[in-house]
Amino acid sequence: MEISTIGLVLSVVTTSAAGIGLFLKLRERRRRLRLNLKSLLSLNAHQKIGVFGGAPVLSLEATNIGQKTVYLEFGGIELPDKRIIGSISHSSMLPVELPPGKMITLTFDAVSIVEYLREAGTIGRVRIVGLVKDQLGKIYKSPKMRLDPTEIEIWQRSLNDLE
């Protein structure tokens, strides 16, 4: 093999490695959020539920796991028919600046969600998704969560019996 060919091969390999390194560096600095949607229906969460007038709530935790600050403008729950219901804590908390490593929790009135599902004719367990939208218009979604409207109704009745 000629020296010029070896030089050319080394040049291509070096350029490729530099390009891959740059790609990985830029990728790790992108905006990234981890979303966790959960129901606060356990007895341990009773105080948290009480803050919102004794109503069962769903919470959406958004944690900035990226290297850049994210500016969140909207938080909601996407229902099976693609309708989005906003957070009951939305007006006082958003928009918000979320620096790397920080978290925000948005809450949603579970009874309102169940009432909408009943009006839409939905029966049984459904899958819902939490989502937030940042200032740039990017939408981040949580893993799907199964919601059983019957459990929410039973919990609401038990809270009413306590009053």
C-alpha positions as CSV (number, residue, x, y, z in Angstrom):
1,M,0.0,0.0,0.0
2,E,1.3,3.4,-0.9
3,I,2.0,6.1,1.7
4,S,-0.5,8.5,0.1
5,T,-3.3,5.9,0.3
6,I,-2.5,5.3,4.0
7,G,-2.5,9.0,4.6
8,L,-5.9,9.4,2.9
9,V,-7.4,6.5,4.9
10,L,-6.1,8.1,8.2
11,S,-7.5,11.4,7.1
12,V,-11.0,10.0,6.5
13,V,-11.0,8.1,9.8
14,T,-9.9,11.1,11.7
15,T,-12.6,13.3,10.1
16,S,-15.3,10.7,10.8
17,A,-14.2,10.4,14.4
18,A,-14.3,14.2,14.8
19,G,-17.8,14.3,13.3
20,I,-19.1,11.6,15.6
21,G,-17.5,13.4,18.6
22,L,-19.2,16.7,17.6
23,F,-22.6,14.9,17.2
24,L,-22.3,13.3,20.6
25,K,-21.3,16.6,22.2
26,L,-24.2,18.5,20.7
27,R,-26.6,15.6,21.5
28,E,-25.8,15.7,25.2
29,R,-26.4,19.4,25.4
30,R,-29.9,19.3,24.0
31,R,-33.0,20.1,26.0
32,R,-34.4,16.9,27.7
33,L,-37.2,16.4,30.1
34,R,-38.4,13.3,31.9
35,L,-42.1,13.2,32.6
36,N,-43.9,11.0,35.2
37,L,-47.7,11.0,35.3
38,K,-49.3,9.4,38.4
39,S,-52.5,9.2,40.4
40,L,-52.6,10.6,43.9
41,L,-55.2,8.2,45.2
42,S,-53.3,6.5,48.0
43,L,-54.1,7.2,51.6
44,N,-50.5,8.6,52.0
45,A,-51.4,11.3,49.5
46,H,-54.5,12.4,51.3
47,Q,-52.9,15.7,52.5
48,K,-51.7,16.4,48.9
49,I,-55.3,15.8,47.7
50,G,-56.7,18.0,50.4
51,V,-54.8,21.0,49.1
52,F,-57.0,21.0,46.0
53,G,-60.3,21.0,47.9
54,G,-60.4,17.4,48.8
55,A,-60.6,16.2,45.2
56,P,-58.6,13.3,43.7
57,V,-55.9,14.6,41.4
58,L,-53.4,13.4,38.9
59,S,-49.9,14.8,39.0
60,L,-47.4,15.3,36.2
61,E,-43.8,15.7,37.3
62,A,-41.5,17.2,34.7
63,T,-37.7,17.0,35.5
64,N,-35.1,18.7,33.4
65,I,-32.5,16.0,32.8
66,G,-30.7,17.9,30.0
67,Q,-27.9,20.5,30.1
68,K,-29.9,23.5,29.1
69,T,-32.7,25.5,30.9
70,V,-36.1,24.7,29.5
71,Y,-38.9,27.3,29.5
72,L,-42.3,25.5,29.9
73,E,-45.4,27.3,28.7
74,F,-48.2,24.6,29.0
75,G,-49.0,21.4,30.7
76,G,-51.8,19.0,30.1
77,I,-53.3,15.5,29.9
78,E,-54.0,14.0,26.5
79,L,-57.1,11.8,26.6
80,P,-57.8,8.9,24.2
81,D,-59.7,11.2,21.8
82,K,-56.7,13.5,21.6
83,R,-58.4,16.2,23.6
84,I,-56.0,18.0,26.0
85,I,-57.1,19.1,29.5
86,G,-55.0,21.7,31.2
87,S,-53.6,21.7,34.7
88,I,-55.5,23.1,37.7
89,S,-52.2,24.5,38.9
90,H,-51.4,25.7,35.4
91,S,-52.3,29.4,35.7
92,S,-50.2,30.0,38.8
93,M,-47.1,28.0,37.8
94,L,-46.7,28.4,34.0
95,P,-44.8,29.8,32.2
96,V,-41.8,28.6,34.3
97,E,-38.0,28.4,33.8
98,L,-36.8,24.9,34.6
99,P,-33.0,24.8,35.1
100,P,-31.0,21.5,34.7
101,G,-31.8,19.1,37.5
102,K,-34.9,20.9,38.7
103,M,-38.5,19.6,38.7
104,I,-42.0,21.0,38.6
105,T,-45.3,19.2,39.5
106,L,-48.5,20.0,37.8
107,T,-51.9,18.8,39.1
108,F,-55.1,17.9,37.3
109,D,-58.6,17.4,38.6
110,A,-59.3,13.7,38.2
111,V,-63.0,14.1,38.6
112,S,-63.3,16.6,35.7
113,I,-61.3,14.1,33.6
114,V,-63.7,11.3,34.5
115,E,-66.7,13.4,33.8
116,Y,-65.4,14.3,30.4
117,L,-64.7,10.6,29.7
118,R,-68.2,9.6,30.8
119,E,-69.8,12.3,28.5
120,A,-67.7,11.1,25.6
121,G,-69.1,7.6,26.2
122,T,-65.8,6.0,27.3
123,I,-66.2,2.9,29.4
124,G,-63.6,1.1,31.4
125,R,-59.9,1.7,31.7
126,V,-58.3,4.2,29.3
127,R,-54.7,5.3,28.6
128,I,-53.8,8.9,29.1
129,V,-50.6,10.8,28.5
130,G,-49.1,13.8,30.3
131,L,-47.5,16.4,28.2
132,V,-45.7,19.8,28.5
133,K,-44.8,22.3,25.8
134,D,-41.8,24.5,25.9
135,Q,-41.2,28.0,24.6
136,L,-39.8,26.7,21.3
137,G,-43.0,24.7,20.7
138,K,-41.5,21.2,21.4
139,I,-43.9,18.8,23.1
140,Y,-42.6,16.3,25.7
141,K,-44.8,13.4,26.5
142,S,-44.9,11.0,29.5
143,P,-45.3,7.3,29.2
144,K,-48.9,6.2,29.0
145,M,-50.8,5.7,32.2
146,R,-53.9,3.6,32.6
147,L,-56.8,5.4,34.3
148,D,-59.9,3.6,35.7
149,P,-62.7,6.1,36.0
150,T,-64.5,3.8,38.5
151,E,-61.5,4.0,41.0
152,I,-61.7,7.8,40.8
153,E,-65.5,7.8,41.5
154,I,-65.1,5.4,44.4
155,W,-62.3,7.6,45.9
156,Q,-64.4,10.7,45.4
157,R,-67.3,9.1,47.3
158,S,-65.1,8.0,50.2
159,L,-63.8,11.6,50.5
160,N,-67.3,12.9,50.5
161,D,-68.2,10.4,53.3
162,L,-65.3,11.8,55.4
163,E,-66.7,15.3,55.3
